[in-house]
Amino acid sequence: MTNPHYPTDKSALLLVDVLNDFLAPDGKVHANIKDQLEKVDLIANLTRLIAGARAAGLQIAYAPHGLHEHSFDDVKYVPVRMQYAMEHQVFWEGEKGSDFFELFRPQPGDIVSSRHRTFNGFIGTDLDEKLKARGIEKLIFAGLTSQTCVEGTARHATEAGYHVTFLTDAVAEFTPEAHKAALEISYPTFGHEVLTVDTMLAAVAKPAA
């Protein structure tokens, strides 16, 4: 991990699951994660991150979760966490909970992938296709949750040949133990860089003329 550098023509901030069911006060799992959101000051940090990224001309991309009654019709063994989500209709397509949190809604020019059903934002979606169409080589990860969809999507990204950066103060988890495991064990293992929001923003650079 050395001197991070993010040229705006090859890099993207990938926001994972910045959805109402996590972040809105009436979200279906908000009460379960609220304390940890506040502990890491996630909404304020993401607000600063996204504003800084847009001001610097960095590509913004979204990898949203989305479920419906037939999401796992072809799966014999539904992932345990997704069993709960299906039973309680979390991130249910067509409902408010699956919408983007108001402060973090996509803007014109952003990449928005099709919705993923498990922890990996690449599997069964058009995320890879859309990133490659924009020439993206470096991905900077933020969002929810630290150890599940952020980590799961990033682990795929690193195996798919992307340069992967994790932001330690722009992710949150349901428990401090899971959050700590992600930041201290998984991120240094699978990421090319593990940075803070401010350090990453300082390394964003316009491409050479």
C-alpha positions in Angstrom: 0.0 0.0 0.0 1.8 3.1 -1.2 1.0 6.6 -2.4 -2.7 6.3 -3.4 -3.6 8.0 -6.7 -7.1 8.1 -8.3 -7.2 9.6 -11.8 -10.8 10.7 -12.5 -10.9 9.0 -15.8 -10.2 5.6 -14.4 -11.6 5.6 -10.9 -15.0 5.4 -9.3 -16.5 5.7 -5.9 -18.8 2.7 -5.5 -21.7 3.2 -3.0 -23.1 -0.1 -1.8 -26.7 -0.3 -0.5 -27.2 3.3 0.6 -30.8 2.5 0.9 -33.7 3.6 3.1 -34.1 0.2 4.9 -30.7 0.8 6.4 -30.5 4.6 6.7 -34.0 6.1 7.0 -35.5 6.2 10.5 -38.5 4.1 9.4 -36.3 1.6 7.5 -36.9 -2.1 8.2 -33.5 -2.8 9.7 -32.6 0.7 10.8 -33.3 0.0 14.5 -30.8 -2.9 14.4 -28.0 -0.8 12.9 -28.8 2.7 14.2 -26.3 2.6 17.1 -23.4 1.7 14.8 -24.4 4.2 12.2 -24.2 6.9 14.9 -20.9 5.5 16.3 -19.1 5.8 13.0 -21.0 9.0 12.1 -21.8 7.3 8.8 -24.3 9.7 7.3 -22.1 12.7 7.9 -19.0 10.9 6.5 -20.8 9.7 3.4 -22.2 13.2 2.9 -18.7 14.6 3.0 -17.4 11.8 0.8 -19.9 12.1 -1.9 -19.7 15.9 -2.0 -16.0 15.8 -2.2 -16.0 13.1 -4.9 -18.5 15.1 -7.0 -16.5 18.3 -6.6 -13.3 16.5 -7.7 -15.0 15.1 -10.8 -14.8 11.5 -9.6 -17.2 9.0 -11.2 -19.9 7.9 -8.7 -21.4 4.4 -9.0 -24.2 2.6 -7.1 -24.6 -1.1 -6.3 -28.1 -1.4 -4.7 -29.7 -4.4 -3.1 -33.1 -5.5 -4.3 -35.4 -8.4 -3.5 -38.8 -9.7 -4.6 -40.8 -12.8 -4.1 -39.0 -14.8 -6.9 -35.4 -13.6 -6.0 -34.3 -17.1 -5.0 -36.5 -19.4 -7.0 -33.4 -20.9 -8.6 -31.5 -21.4 -5.3 -31.7 -24.5 -3.3 -29.9 -23.1 -0.2 -30.8 -19.4 0.3 -28.0 -17.5 2.2 -28.9 -17.3 5.9 -29.0 -13.5 6.0 -31.1 -13.4 2.9 -33.6 -15.8 4.5 -34.4 -13.1 7.1 -34.5 -10.4 4.4 -37.0 -12.4 2.3 -39.2 -13.2 5.3 -39.3 -9.5 6.3 -39.3 -8.1 2.8 -36.1 -6.1 3.3 -35.0 -4.0 0.3 -38.2 -5.1 -1.3 -38.4 -3.8 -4.8 -41.2 -1.3 -5.3 -41.3 -0.3 -1.6 -39.7 2.8 0.0 -37.1 0.6 1.8 -35.4 -0.3 -1.5 -35.1 3.3 -2.6 -31.9 5.3 -2.2 -31.6 7.3 1.0 -32.6 10.9 0.1 -29.2 12.5 0.8 -27.4 10.0 -1.4 -29.7 9.7 -4.4 -27.9 9.2 -7.8 -27.4 12.2 -10.1 -27.2 12.5 -13.8 -24.0 10.9 -15.1 -23.8 8.4 -12.2 -23.6 4.7 -12.8 -26.5 2.7 -11.3 -26.2 -1.1 -11.6 -29.1 -3.5 -11.6 -29.9 -4.8 -8.2 -28.0 -7.6 -6.5 -29.7 -10.3 -4.4 -26.9 -11.4 -2.1 -23.7 -10.0 -0.8 -21.9 -9.6 -4.1 -22.9 -6.6 -6.2 -21.4 -8.1 -9.3 -23.2 -11.5 -9.4 -26.3 -11.4 -11.6 -26.0 -7.7 -12.3 -24.6 -5.4 -15.0 -22.2 -3.6 -12.6 -19.0 -5.0 -14.3 -20.3 -4.1 -17.8 -21.2 -0.5 -16.8 -17.9 0.1 -15.0 -15.9 -1.2 -18.0 -17.9 0.9 -20.4 -16.7 4.0 -18.5 -13.1 2.7 -18.4 -13.1 2.2 -14.7 -10.1 0.4 -13.3 -10.0 1.6 -9.6 -12.9 1.2 -7.2 -13.3 2.9 -3.9 -15.8 1.2 -1.6 -18.2 2.8 0.8 -21.7 2.0 2.2 -23.3 -0.9 3.9 -22.5 -3.1 5.4 -18.8 -3.4 6.3 -18.5 -7.2 6.4 -21.3 -8.3 4.1 -22.1 -6.4 0.9 -19.2 -4.0 0.9 -16.7 -6.7 1.6 -18.4 -9.3 -0.6 -18.6 -6.9 -3.6 -15.0 -5.8 -3.1 -13.6 -9.3 -2.8 -15.2 -10.1 -6.2 -13.7 -6.8 -7.6 -10.2 -7.7 -6.6 -10.4 -11.1 -8.2 -11.9 -9.5 -11.3 -8.8 -7.4 -11.7 -9.9 -4.0 -10.3 -7.8 -1.9 -7.9 -9.7 -1.9 -4.6 -9.8 0.7 -1.9 -11.7 0.5 1.3 -12.7 3.5 3.3 -12.6 2.8 7.1 -14.9 5.7 8.1 -17.5 5.4 5.3 -18.9 1.9 6.2 -20.9 0.5 9.1 -22.1 -2.8 10.4 -24.7 -4.3 12.7 -22.2 -5.1 15.4 -18.9 -3.6 16.4 -17.3 -7.0 16.3 -18.2 -7.6 12.6 -17.1 -4.0 11.8 -13.8 -4.5 13.5 -13.2 -7.8 11.7 -13.8 -6.2 8.3 -11.6 -3.2 9.0 -8.7 -5.0 10.7 -8.6 -8.4 9.0 -10.6 -8.4 5.7 -9.8 -5.0 4.3 -6.0 -5.2 4.5 -6.2 -8.7 3.0 -8.4 -7.9 0.0 -7.8 -4.2 -0.5 -4.9 -2.5 -2.4 -5.5 0.5 -0.1 -7.3 1.0 3.2 -7.9 4.7 3.7 -10.0 7.4 5.4 -12.4 9.6 3.4 -10.1 12.6 3.7 -7.0 10.7 2.6 -8.7 9.3 -0.4 -10.2 12.6 -1.5 -6.8 14.2 -1.3 -5.5 11.6 -3.8 -8.1 12.2 -6.5 -6.5 13.7 -9.5 -7.6 15.0 -12.9 -6.1 12.9 -15.7 -3.0 14.3 -17.4 -3.8 16.4 -20.5 
